[in-house]
Amino acid sequence: MPLQVAIQMDPVEGINIDTDTTFLLMLEAQTRGHGLWVYTPDRIGLEDGRVLARGRPLNLRAVKGDHHDLGQYEVRDLSEFDAILMRQDPPFDMAYITATHFLERIHPATLVVNNPFEVRNAPEKLFVTGFPGLQPPTLITSDADMLHDFHARHGDMVLKPLYGGGGSGVVRLKADDPNLDALLELHAMIGREQVIAQKFVPAVSKGDKRIILVDGEPVGAINRVPAEGQVRSNLARGGRAEAVELTARDREICDTIAPELKSRGLLFVGIDVIGDYLTEINVTSPTGAQQLKRFGGGDAAAALWDRVEALRGAL
């Protein structure tokens, strides 16, 4: 039976159909006969216990510059849908958190991917700290003295915002770099959130591996290689994707986190691995599925919809 699927995402008009994971997920759903309806995160609301959104029917095609048709705006009760993909990009701010509270009202009768309660309670750079031994040395704090002490003990380190995304705000500080205080002042001007200090892993020059997991099972991986002279390997920051195989250590990491992902209902997850270390568990809007499929490493969209269809049959 075809499903009715709503997608909470950034404007569909602006996506790059050659690289965007959400486009691939939606196109796979449409190919299977499921109906698509799309809305942006600023158009969701809660009225008298009902979760409403103002959105439009969507039809897709893989034609660059002419990839979509949108119907007329309408307000719909999101509980009418069989499944909702929560796919807007971070920042993971209060608006994002509020949206998880709204969607939690209708999940799992309407299957939300990922489980909004667990998205809210698994911030990507905090969730990973629950698996001792998988991370490089890491400190999360806003205390300058603690950060200076960490820098003195570990030397070369990376500093990044706790709730950022896409490589935004990530900087490398070598052992003799005097700019830590200035960077902390800049972070303080942006917000009160803590920052992450992490021992620099030299293996990043060979790439930052993105592994996509569906319901805890690895579908495959791509390697994101930073541009010359850069520390950030994110594709949105100039990183280059290349094919890569899963190593024994990669599989060990996946096996370690899989039970927790499955128990939390985190169906579509992207993890980042540098060398032998797990650095992030991405549960909001993981990317890399198009590149993975292009390199023959697995079809994450097909794997996800196989799982969603099975779960809808069980509800």
C-alpha positions in Angstrom: 0.0 0.0 0.0 1.4 3.4 -0.9 2.4 5.6 2.1 1.7 9.3 2.6 5.0 10.9 3.5 5.6 14.4 4.8 9.1 15.9 4.7 10.2 18.6 7.1 13.2 20.2 5.3 14.8 23.4 4.1 13.3 24.8 0.9 13.2 22.1 -1.8 13.7 24.7 -4.4 17.3 25.3 -3.4 18.7 21.8 -3.1 21.5 20.4 -5.3 19.9 17.3 -6.8 23.4 15.8 -7.6 24.5 15.7 -4.0 21.5 16.2 -1.6 20.6 13.1 0.5 17.1 14.3 1.1 16.4 14.5 -2.6 17.6 10.8 -2.9 15.4 9.7 0.0 12.3 11.5 -1.5 12.9 10.3 -5.0 13.2 6.7 -3.8 9.9 7.1 -1.9 8.2 8.5 -5.0 9.6 5.7 -7.2 7.9 3.2 -4.8 4.6 5.0 -5.3 4.5 6.9 -2.0 3.0 10.3 -2.0 5.2 13.3 -1.0 4.1 16.5 0.9 6.8 19.0 1.9 6.9 21.9 4.5 9.7 24.0 5.9 10.4 23.9 9.7 9.0 27.5 10.2 5.6 26.3 9.0 4.8 23.7 11.8 2.5 24.5 14.7 0.7 23.1 17.7 -3.0 24.0 18.1 -5.2 22.4 20.8 -3.0 19.3 20.8 -3.0 18.9 17.0 0.3 19.1 15.2 -0.3 21.1 12.0 1.9 22.2 9.1 1.4 24.5 6.1 2.9 22.7 3.2 2.5 21.6 -0.5 2.2 18.4 -2.4 5.5 17.6 -4.2 6.5 15.8 -7.4 10.2 15.2 -8.2 12.2 14.4 -11.2 16.0 14.1 -11.7 16.3 17.1 -14.0 18.8 19.7 -12.9 17.2 23.1 -12.9 13.7 21.6 -13.2 13.6 19.0 -10.4 10.2 19.7 -8.8 6.6 20.6 -9.1 4.8 22.0 -6.0 1.0 22.2 -5.5 -0.9 24.8 -3.6 -0.3 25.5 0.1 -2.6 23.8 2.5 -2.7 23.2 6.2 -2.7 19.6 7.2 -2.8 17.6 10.5 0.5 15.7 10.5 -1.1 12.8 12.2 -2.8 12.0 8.9 0.6 10.9 7.4 2.1 7.5 7.6 5.7 8.7 7.9 7.5 12.0 8.3 11.2 12.6 7.5 12.7 15.3 9.7 15.5 16.5 7.4 16.2 20.2 8.0 19.8 21.1 8.5 21.2 22.3 11.9 21.8 24.5 13.8 20.4 22.4 16.6 18.8 25.4 18.3 15.6 26.0 20.3 13.5 26.1 17.1 14.9 22.7 16.2 14.2 21.4 19.7 10.7 22.8 19.7 10.0 21.0 16.4 11.0 17.7 18.1 8.5 18.3 20.9 5.8 18.9 18.3 6.6 15.7 16.3 6.9 13.7 19.5 3.1 14.1 19.9 2.4 12.0 16.9 5.2 9.5 16.9 5.1 6.5 16.5 1.5 6.3 15.2 3.0 8.5 12.5 6.5 7.2 12.1 9.0 10.1 12.4 12.5 9.4 11.0 14.4 9.9 13.2 12.5 9.4 16.5 12.1 13.1 17.6 12.5 12.3 21.3 15.8 10.7 20.6 17.0 13.3 18.2 16.5 15.8 20.9 18.3 13.7 23.4 21.2 12.6 21.2 23.0 15.9 20.2 25.6 14.7 17.7 28.7 15.8 19.5 27.4 14.8 23.0 25.9 11.4 22.1 29.2 10.1 20.9 30.7 10.6 24.4 28.6 7.8 25.7 30.9 5.2 24.0 34.1 5.2 26.0 37.2 4.3 24.0 35.9 5.2 20.6 36.7 8.9 20.7 40.0 10.8 20.7 40.7 12.8 23.9 37.8 15.2 24.1 36.7 18.1 26.4 33.4 19.9 26.3 33.2 23.1 28.3 33.0 26.8 28.2 35.6 27.2 31.0 38.7 28.9 29.5 41.1 27.5 32.2 40.0 23.9 31.5 40.5 24.5 27.7 44.0 26.0 28.2 44.9 23.0 30.3 43.6 20.6 27.7 45.6 22.5 25.0 48.7 22.3 27.1 48.4 18.6 27.7 47.4 17.5 24.2 49.1 20.2 22.0 47.7 20.1 18.5 43.9 20.2 18.9 40.6 21.0 17.1 38.1 23.5 18.5 34.5 23.5 17.3 31.0 24.7 18.4 29.0 22.1 20.3 25.8 22.6 18.2 27.3 23.6 14.8 27.0 21.5 11.6 28.6 21.2 8.2 32.1 22.0 9.5 31.0 25.6 10.5 33.3 27.2 13.0 35.9 24.3 13.2 39.5 25.4 13.6 42.8 23.7 14.3 45.1 25.1 17.1 48.6 23.8 17.0 50.6 23.5 20.3 52.1 27.0 20.1 49.0 28.8 18.7 48.2 31.8 20.9 44.6 32.4 19.6 42.6 30.2 21.9 41.3 33.2 24.0 40.4 35.2 20.9 38.4 32.2 19.5 36.6 31.7 22.8 35.6 35.4 22.8 34.2 34.9 19.3 32.2 31.8 20.4 30.9 33.8 23.5 29.7 36.5 21.1 27.6 34.0 19.2 26.0 32.2 22.2 26.5 30.7 25.6 26.9 27.1 24.5 30.0 25.1 25.4 32.7 24.3 22.8 34.5 21.1 22.0 38.2 20.7 22.2 39.5 17.5 20.7 43.0 16.2 20.2 43.9 16.6 16.5 44.0 13.3 14.7 46.7 13.5 11.9 44.9 10.8 9.9 42.3 13.4 8.9 44.7 14.3 6.0 43.8 10.9 4.5 40.1 11.6 4.9 37.2 11.6 7.3 35.1 8.6 6.7 31.3 8.9 6.6 29.5 5.6 7.4 25.7 5.5 6.9 23.7 3.1 9.1 20.1 2.1 8.7 18.6 0.8 11.9 22.1 0.1 13.2 23.3 -1.7 10.1 26.1 -0.1 8.0 25.1 0.4 4.4 28.6 1.6 3.4 31.0 4.4 3.6 32.6 7.2 1.6 35.9 9.0 2.4 35.8 12.8 2.6 39.2 14.2 1.9 39.9 17.8 2.9 41.1 20.3 0.3 44.8 21.1 0.3 45.8 23.0 3.5 42.4 22.5 5.1 41.4 20.6 8.3 37.7 20.4 7.5 36.7 17.5 5.2 32.9 18.3 5.0 31.7 18.1 1.4 30.0 21.5 2.0 33.4 23.0 2.8 35.3 21.8 -0.2 36.0 18.2 0.8 36.3 15.6 -2.0 34.4 12.3 -1.8 36.0 9.1 -2.8 35.2 5.4 -2.5 36.4 3.5 0.5 35.8 0.1 2.1 34.9 -0.5 5.7 37.8 -1.7 7.9 37.6 -4.1 10.8 37.8 -1.1 13.1 34.9 0.6 11.3 32.8 -2.6 11.8 33.8 -2.8 15.5 32.6 0.8 16.0 29.4 0.1 14.2 28.8 -3.0 16.2 29.4 -1.1 19.4 26.9 1.6 18.8 24.3 -0.4 16.9 22.3 -1.6 19.9 21.9 1.9 21.2 20.8 3.2 17.7 18.2 0.5 17.4 16.8 0.9 20.9 16.4 4.6 20.3 14.7 4.3 17.0 17.4 6.2 15.2 16.8 4.7 11.8 19.0 6.9 9.5 22.4 7.8 11.0 25.7 9.0 9.7 28.8 8.5 11.7 32.2 10.1 11.2 35.4 8.1 11.6 38.9 9.5 11.4 41.6 6.9 11.6 40.6 4.6 14.4 38.4 7.1 16.1 34.7 7.9 16.1 34.2 11.7 16.2 30.5 12.3 15.6 27.1 10.5 15.4 24.9 12.5 13.1 21.1 11.9 13.7 19.6 15.2 12.4 20.0 15.2 8.7 23.0 12.9 7.8 24.4 13.3 4.3 26.6 11.3 1.9 24.0 8.9 0.6 24.2 10.1 -3.0 28.0 9.8 -3.1 27.8 6.3 -1.5 25.4 5.1 -4.1 27.4 6.7 -6.9 30.5 4.8 -5.8 28.6 1.5 -5.6 28.9 1.3 -1.9 25.2 0.6 -1.1 21.8 2.3 -1.6 21.0 3.9 1.8 17.7 5.3 0.5 16.4 1.9 -0.6 17.6 0.4 2.7 15.7 3.1 4.7 12.4 2.7 2.8 12.6 -1.1 3.1 12.8 -0.6 6.9 10.1 2.1 7.0 7.7 0.0 4.9 8.3 -3.0 7.2 7.7 -0.8 10.3 4.5 0.7 8.9 3.3 -2.8 8.2 3.9 -3.7 11.9 2.1 -0.6 13.4 
